[in-house]
Amino acid sequence: MIKNPFILCRVRSAQLKNILDKKLNKPVEFLAYPYGDYNDSVIEALKKCGYKAAVTVDWGHVRKNADRYSLKRQYVLNHGGIV
C-alpha cells in the first residue's frame, strides 16, 4: 500500500493516462481536474506523466503566459444562434 500522497497521486495519474491512451488509441495530453481538486503535487504528477495541460473549474480568462496546468474556464451560453 502506498502511503506517500505524492507517489500515490503520481501512480494514479499514470494509471489513468495509460488506460485512456489505450482506450482512445492515441495519447491523452490534457486533463480536466475532477471536481476542480488539484494542488502542486497533482500538477507535478501530471507533468511527470506527460500531460501537456489541465483545466480547472475556476472562471476567468486565459492569458498568453498562463500556467498550463491551472487553466481557467470561460462560460459559453446558448443564445440560440451563432454570435
N, C-alpha and C positions, 0 to 999 in steps of 0.2 A: 504494500500500500504506500502510495506517495503522500508524504506529509507536507513537503515544501510547496506552498501555494504557487510560487513562480514556476517550478518544474511541472506541477500538475496542470497549470494553465497552458504551458508550452506543449505538453503531451496531448492534451485535449484539442488544442488548436491544430496540431499536426495531424491528429486522427481525423478531425472534421475535414480538413483540407484534402487529405488523402481520399476520404470517402466521396467527397464532392467531385474531385478531379476524375475519379474513376466513373462515377455515375454519369457525369456530363461529357465524358470523353474529351475533355480539354482542361487546361489548368484554370483554377479559380483564383483570380488575382485581387478581388475586392470583397469586403465583408461589411455587413450592417450589424452593429452590436446588438445582440438580443436584449431587449428591454432597455437599451441605451446604457447598459452597465459596462464600464471599462475603466482602467486605470493605467498607470505607467507599466506595470508588469504585463498586463494584457497586450498593450501596444508593443512592448519589446518581444513578446512571444509571437505576435503576428509578423513582425519584421523577420524574425528568425525562421519562420515557416514559409516565407516567400510571398506573403500578401503585399500588394503594392499600395493599398489604401483602405480606409474604412470610414463608414459614415456613422454619425451619432444620431440621436433623436433631438438634438439641440437645434433650435431655429436660428437662422441667420444667413448671411451672405458668405460665400467662399471667395476669398481673395486669392490673388495670384501666388502669394507666398504662404498660404495656409498650410498648417500641419496636415499632411496627407492621411494621418491616422486618427484625426479627430475632425473630420469634415462635417460641417453643419448642413441642415436641410432647409429647403425653401418650400413653402406650401404652394400647391398648384390647385387652383379652384376651377371647377367646371362651370363655365358661363354659357354653356350650350352652343359653343361655336369656337372657331379659331379667332384668336385675338390678334 
